């Protein structure tokens, strides 16, 4: 069976998107057959003379726009660039103790509805201005979700929440969302999961996280070494502090590795190293790790492995969700209040907190947008906006009390 090549498009960019072709491939797979030889569907490997021994489990390659194209079509305004630049410096100042405000990273567990995220951002922006003397508030805007097994992988991977995985749409939607949040005057935090996605969005991000499942990953340590903002490595899911401390040490060094440049080409990446990496305590499978003793023990372990003048040696960020609250929003509020009391009493070593919060409290099963409750998480349970506002005021009061003490 011959296939006509569209000369206007690269061979590898011509997807197998005709319904009859995809049905034939899936039927062969359902029958336990090799779809590359059990059907007469043409493959790009044949067209360019590559042996069919490669890509035996790859159905399709879809070429995306390059990072350079996306950034030029959806550029940061001058105002947005200023917000990103000075907020990164403010975050660094908090991490190193040059600014005595508490860094607060707060927002939805994940963004699934850009309109609701912008609604939340406008509320948070008003509070940021009011509490700015005590708190450095950064909005959590997460687009990629690591899964323990399977599940919705985030806005970039599946923006329609229906399994269609329109990544081209998701990338553009994620970037537009970042621009909209920056338009409210808020700086943005996100988690970096895929090693390629930062090329499309990292210029708009002021703080980044590497999750517990990836904190020992060489790929993510290398990635962090070249990122332009402070990066928080979460403790491993088993509670290990050695892993994120080693990540901070490794990421501070120079690295050379495989990557992709802004033109979408395979490239050798050489980095300077990132000295602003630090540890995030997020609890573990064994329980919480945010107590005064836990913080002191963690800092002792971190300081034994990193430079004394690093951000990691100065203090930790406490993630009030995840293992520290059992993903229960009521317990998350208790964790925040416990930390506020300790800050007011003068405890040192905690440079920031993370909170999962949305307009509505709790969560709901993932489904297409028109079937969902507006402003309610489809991943982890979140604090409601009313509870969030109250907790932020309590944290601000705690910082003010610590200053007087």
C-alpha positions as CSV (number, residue, x, y, z in Angstrom):
1,X,0.0,0.0,0.0
2,X,1.5,3.3,-1.1
3,X,1.1,6.6,0.8
4,X,1.6,9.9,-0.9
5,X,4.0,12.2,1.0
6,X,3.0,15.7,1.6
7,X,6.1,17.6,0.6
8,X,5.1,20.6,2.7
9,X,5.6,18.7,5.9
10,X,8.5,16.7,7.4
11,X,7.9,13.0,7.0
12,X,8.0,12.4,10.8
13,X,5.4,15.1,11.3
14,X,2.7,13.4,9.3
15,X,0.6,11.7,12.0
16,X,-1.4,8.5,11.6
17,X,-4.6,10.3,12.3
18,X,-7.1,8.7,9.9
19,X,-9.7,6.8,11.9
20,X,-9.5,3.6,9.8
21,X,-5.7,3.5,10.2
22,X,-5.9,3.9,14.0
23,X,-8.6,1.3,14.3
24,X,-6.5,-1.2,12.3
25,X,-3.5,-0.6,14.6
26,X,-5.5,-0.8,17.8
27,X,-7.3,-4.0,16.6
28,X,-4.0,-5.6,15.9
29,X,-2.7,-4.7,19.3
30,X,-5.9,-6.0,21.0
31,X,-5.4,-9.3,19.2
32,X,-1.8,-9.5,20.5
33,X,-0.3,-8.9,17.1
34,X,2.6,-6.6,16.2
35,X,0.8,-3.6,14.5
36,X,3.9,-2.8,12.4
37,X,3.6,-6.0,10.4
38,X,0.0,-7.1,11.0
39,X,-1.6,-4.2,9.2
40,X,-0.9,-2.5,5.9
41,X,-0.9,0.9,7.4
42,X,2.1,2.8,6.0
43,X,4.8,4.0,8.5
44,X,7.2,6.9,8.2
45,X,10.0,4.5,8.9
46,X,9.3,2.9,5.5
47,X,9.3,6.2,3.8
48,X,12.7,7.3,5.0
49,X,14.3,3.9,4.9
50,X,14.6,3.2,8.7
51,X,14.3,-0.4,9.8
52,X,11.1,-1.3,11.4
53,X,13.1,-2.7,14.4
54,X,12.9,0.8,15.9
55,X,9.7,2.4,17.4
56,X,8.0,-0.9,17.8
57,X,5.8,0.5,20.5
58,X,5.4,4.0,19.2
59,X,2.1,4.7,17.3
60,X,2.8,8.3,16.2
61,X,5.1,11.3,16.2
62,X,3.4,14.6,16.2
63,X,5.8,17.6,15.6
64,X,5.2,20.5,18.0
65,X,6.0,24.2,17.4
66,X,9.5,25.0,18.6
67,X,9.9,26.8,21.9
68,X,11.1,29.8,19.9
69,X,7.9,29.9,18.0
70,X,5.7,29.6,21.1
71,X,7.7,32.3,22.9
72,X,7.5,34.7,20.0
73,X,3.8,34.2,19.5
74,X,3.0,34.5,23.2
75,X,5.8,36.8,24.5
76,X,6.2,38.2,28.0
77,X,5.4,41.9,28.2
78,X,8.0,44.3,29.7
79,X,5.9,44.5,32.8
80,X,5.7,40.7,33.1
81,X,9.5,40.4,32.6
82,X,10.0,42.9,35.4
83,X,7.7,40.9,37.7
84,X,9.6,37.7,37.0
85,X,13.1,39.3,37.5
86,X,12.4,41.1,40.7
87,X,10.3,38.3,42.3
88,X,13.2,35.9,41.7
89,X,15.5,38.2,43.5
90,X,12.9,38.6,46.3
91,X,12.6,34.8,46.7
92,X,16.4,34.5,46.8
93,X,16.5,37.1,49.6
94,X,14.0,35.2,51.6
95,X,15.8,31.9,51.1
96,X,19.1,33.4,52.3
97,X,17.6,35.3,55.2
98,X,18.3,38.8,53.7
99,X,14.5,39.4,53.7
100,X,12.6,38.4,56.9
101,X,9.3,37.9,55.1
102,X,7.9,34.4,54.9
103,X,7.8,32.9,51.4
104,X,4.3,31.5,50.7
105,X,3.7,29.4,47.6
106,X,-0.1,29.0,47.4
107,X,-2.6,27.9,44.8
108,X,-4.4,25.0,43.2
109,X,-2.9,21.5,43.4
110,X,-3.1,21.6,39.6
111,X,-4.6,24.0,37.0
112,X,-7.3,22.3,35.0
113,X,-9.5,25.4,34.2
114,X,-7.5,28.5,33.2
115,X,-10.6,30.7,33.8
116,X,-10.9,29.5,37.4
117,X,-7.1,29.9,37.9
118,X,-7.3,33.5,36.8
119,X,-10.3,34.1,39.1
120,X,-8.2,32.7,41.9
121,X,-5.2,34.8,40.9
122,X,-7.2,38.1,41.0
123,X,-8.3,37.3,44.6
124,X,-4.8,36.4,45.6
125,X,-3.3,39.5,44.0
126,X,-5.5,41.7,46.2
127,X,-4.3,39.8,49.3
128,X,-0.7,39.9,48.2
129,X,-0.7,43.7,48.2
130,X,-2.4,43.9,51.6
131,X,0.0,41.4,53.3
132,X,3.1,42.2,51.3
133,X,5.0,43.6,54.3
134,X,5.0,40.2,56.0
135,X,4.5,37.6,53.3
136,X,6.1,37.1,49.8
137,X,3.2,35.4,48.1
138,X,3.8,33.5,44.9
139,X,1.0,31.7,43.1
140,X,1.2,28.0,42.6
141,X,0.4,27.3,38.9
142,X,1.1,23.6,38.2
143,X,0.6,22.1,34.8
144,X,2.3,18.7,35.0
145,X,1.3,16.1,37.5
146,X,3.4,13.0,38.3
147,X,1.2,10.0,38.9
148,X,2.0,7.1,41.2
149,X,0.4,4.7,38.6
150,X,-2.0,6.3,36.1
151,X,-4.3,9.3,36.0
152,X,-4.7,12.7,34.6
153,X,-1.2,14.1,33.9
154,X,-2.1,17.8,33.9
155,X,-3.1,20.6,31.6
156,X,-0.2,20.4,29.3
157,X,-0.6,16.7,28.7
158,X,-4.4,16.5,28.5
159,X,-6.1,20.0,28.4
160,X,-9.5,18.6,27.6
161,X,-9.5,16.1,30.4
162,X,-10.8,13.4,28.1
163,X,-7.8,11.3,27.3
164,X,-7.2,13.0,23.9
165,X,-3.8,14.3,25.1
166,X,-3.7,17.4,22.8
167,X,-0.3,18.5,24.0
168,X,0.0,21.2,21.3
169,X,-3.1,22.8,22.7
170,X,-2.0,22.2,26.3
171,X,1.4,23.9,25.9
172,X,-0.2,27.0,24.4
173,X,-2.9,27.1,27.0
174,X,-0.4,26.7,29.8
175,X,1.6,29.6,28.5
176,X,-1.4,31.9,28.1
177,X,-2.4,31.0,31.7
178,X,1.0,32.1,32.9
179,X,0.8,35.4,31.0
180,X,-2.7,36.0,32.5
181,X,-1.5,35.3,36.1
182,X,1.5,37.6,35.6
183,X,-1.0,40.2,34.3
184,X,-2.6,40.4,37.8
185,X,0.8,41.3,39.3
186,X,1.5,37.9,40.8
187,X,4.7,35.9,40.3
188,X,4.4,32.2,39.5
189,X,5.6,28.9,40.9
190,X,5.4,25.6,39.1
191,X,6.8,22.0,39.2
192,X,9.1,20.9,36.4
193,X,8.4,17.3,35.4
194,X,9.2,16.9,31.7
195,X,12.8,17.9,30.8
196,X,11.6,19.6,27.6
197,X,8.6,21.7,28.8
198,X,10.7,24.3,30.6
199,X,11.9,25.6,27.2
200,X,8.3,26.6,26.6
201,X,7.3,28.2,29.9
202,X,10.3,28.7,32.3
203,X,10.9,32.4,31.3
204,X,7.6,33.1,33.1
205,X,8.3,31.2,36.3
206,X,9.9,32.7,39.4
207,X,10.2,29.5,41.6
208,X,10.3,25.9,40.6
209,X,9.9,22.5,42.3
210,X,11.2,19.1,41.6
211,X,8.8,16.5,43.1
212,X,9.5,13.7,45.5
213,X,9.5,11.1,42.8
214,X,12.2,12.9,40.8
215,X,14.4,14.3,43.6
216,X,17.0,11.6,43.0
217,X,16.8,11.8,39.2
218,X,20.0,12.9,37.4
219,X,18.0,14.3,34.6
220,X,16.2,16.7,37.0
221,X,19.3,17.6,38.9
222,X,20.9,18.6,35.5
223,X,17.8,20.5,34.5
224,X,17.8,22.4,37.8
225,X,21.5,23.3,37.3
226,X,20.5,25.4,34.2
227,X,17.2,26.9,35.3
228,X,17.2,30.6,36.0
229,X,15.1,30.6,39.2
230,X,15.4,29.1,42.7
231,X,14.5,25.4,42.8
232,X,13.0,23.5,45.7
233,X,13.8,19.7,45.9
234,X,11.2,17.8,47.9
235,X,12.2,15.1,50.2
236,X,11.8,11.6,48.8
237,X,8.5,9.8,49.3
238,X,10.2,7.6,52.0
239,X,11.2,10.8,53.9
240,X,14.9,10.7,52.9
241,X,16.6,14.1,53.4
242,X,19.8,12.9,51.9
243,X,18.3,12.7,48.4
244,X,17.2,16.3,48.2
245,X,20.3,17.6,49.9
246,X,22.5,15.7,47.4
247,X,20.3,17.2,44.7
248,X,21.0,20.7,45.9
249,X,24.7,19.9,45.9
250,X,24.7,18.4,42.5
251,X,22.6,21.1,40.9
252,X,24.9,23.8,42.2
253,X,27.6,22.3,40.0
254,X,28.2,22.7,36.2
255,X,26.7,20.0,34.0
256,X,26.9,18.9,30.3
257,X,24.0,16.8,29.0
258,X,21.6,16.0,26.1
259,X,18.8,18.5,25.6
260,X,16.8,20.6,23.2
261,X,17.4,24.2,22.2
262,X,14.9,26.9,21.5
263,X,14.7,25.9,17.9
264,X,13.7,22.4,18.9
265,X,17.0,20.8,17.8
266,X,18.8,18.1,19.7
267,X,21.7,19.9,21.5
268,X,24.5,19.5,24.0
269,X,23.5,21.7,27.0
270,X,26.2,23.1,29.3
271,X,25.1,24.8,32.5
272,X,26.7,27.1,35.1
273,X,25.0,25.5,38.1
274,X,22.3,26.8,40.3
275,X,23.3,27.8,43.9
276,X,19.7,28.7,44.9
277,X,18.4,25.2,45.3
278,X,16.9,24.2,48.7
279,X,14.9,21.4,50.4
280,X,11.1,21.2,50.7
281,X,9.8,19.0,53.6
282,X,6.6,17.4,52.3
283,X,6.1,14.5,54.7
284,X,6.5,10.9,53.7
285,X,4.8,7.5,53.5
286,X,5.7,7.2,57.2
287,X,3.9,10.5,58.2
288,X,4.6,14.2,58.6
289,X,8.0,15.8,59.0
290,X,7.2,19.5,59.8
291,X,7.7,19.5,63.6
292,X,10.4,21.6,65.3
293,X,12.5,18.5,65.8
294,X,12.0,17.4,62.2
295,X,13.1,20.8,60.9
296,X,16.2,20.8,63.1
297,X,17.1,17.2,62.1
298,X,16.6,18.0,58.4
299,X,18.8,21.1,58.6
300,X,21.5,19.2,60.4
301,X,21.5,16.6,57.6
302,X,21.4,19.2,54.9
303,X,24.3,21.3,56.4
304,X,26.5,18.2,56.5
305,X,26.2,17.8,52.8
306,X,26.1,21.3,51.3
307,X,28.0,24.6,51.4
308,X,27.4,26.7,54.5
309,X,26.6,29.7,52.3
310,X,24.0,28.0,50.2
311,X,20.2,28.6,50.3
312,X,19.8,25.0,51.3
313,X,21.9,25.4,54.4
314,X,20.0,28.5,55.6
315,X,16.5,26.9,55.9
316,X,13.7,24.7,54.5
317,X,10.3,25.2,53.0
318,X,7.5,23.2,54.6
319,X,4.8,21.8,52.2
320,X,1.7,21.8,54.4
321,X,-0.1,19.4,52.1
322,X,0.9,15.9,50.9
323,X,2.5,13.7,53.6
324,X,2.4,16.4,56.2
325,X,-1.4,16.5,56.2
326,X,-2.4,13.2,54.6
327,X,-3.8,15.2,51.7
328,X,-6.6,16.3,54.0
329,X,-7.4,20.0,53.7
330,X,-8.6,20.3,57.3
331,X,-5.3,18.8,58.6
332,X,-3.5,21.1,56.2
333,X,-5.0,24.1,57.9
334,X,-3.8,22.7,61.3
335,X,-0.2,22.4,59.9
336,X,-0.3,26.0,58.7
337,X,-1.5,27.2,62.1
338,X,1.1,25.1,63.9
339,X,3.8,26.7,61.9
340,X,2.4,30.2,62.4
341,X,2.5,29.7,66.2
342,X,6.1,28.6,66.0
343,X,7.1,31.5,63.8
344,X,5.5,33.9,66.2
345,X,7.5,32.3,69.0
346,X,10.7,33.0,67.1
347,X,11.5,29.7,65.5
348,X,14.1,29.9,62.8
349,X,14.9,27.5,60.0
350,X,11.6,27.7,58.1
351,X,12.0,30.1,55.2
352,X,8.7,29.4,53.5
353,X,5.5,27.3,53.3
354,X,3.5,25.7,50.5
355,X,-0.3,25.5,50.6
356,X,-2.7,23.8,48.2
357,X,-5.7,26.0,47.8
358,X,-8.5,26.8,45.3
359,X,-11.8,28.6,45.2
360,X,-13.8,25.6,46.5
361,X,-12.5,23.3,49.2
362,X,-11.9,19.6,48.7
363,X,-11.6,17.9,45.3
364,X,-13.7,16.0,42.7
365,X,-13.1,13.3,40.1
366,X,-11.5,14.4,36.8
367,X,-13.9,14.9,33.9
368,X,-14.4,17.2,31.0
369,X,-14.7,20.9,32.1
370,X,-18.4,21.2,31.5
371,X,-19.1,18.4,33.9
372,X,-17.1,19.9,36.8
373,X,-17.8,22.1,39.8
374,X,-16.2,25.5,39.1
375,X,-13.0,26.2,41.0
376,X,-12.7,22.8,42.7
377,X,-9.5,20.6,42.4
378,X,-9.5,17.4,40.3
379,X,-6.3,16.2,41.9
380,X,-5.4,16.6,45.6
381,X,-7.8,18.1,48.1
382,X,-7.4,21.9,48.5
383,X,-8.2,24.5,51.1
384,X,-11.2,26.8,50.2
385,X,-10.6,30.4,49.4
386,X,-12.2,31.6,52.6
387,X,-9.9,29.3,54.7
388,X,-6.9,30.3,52.6
389,X,-7.5,34.0,53.2
390,X,-7.8,33.5,57.0
391,X,-4.6,31.4,57.1
392,X,-2.6,33.9,55.1
393,X,-3.6,36.6,57.6
394,X,-2.6,34.4,60.5
395,X,0.8,33.8,58.9
396,X,1.3,37.5,58.3
397,X,0.5,38.2,61.9
398,X,3.0,35.5,63.0
399,X,5.7,37.2,61.0
400,X,4.9,40.6,62.5
401,X,5.0,39.1,66.0
402,X,8.3,37.5,65.3
403,X,9.7,40.8,64.3
404,X,8.7,42.5,67.6
405,X,10.0,39.5,69.5
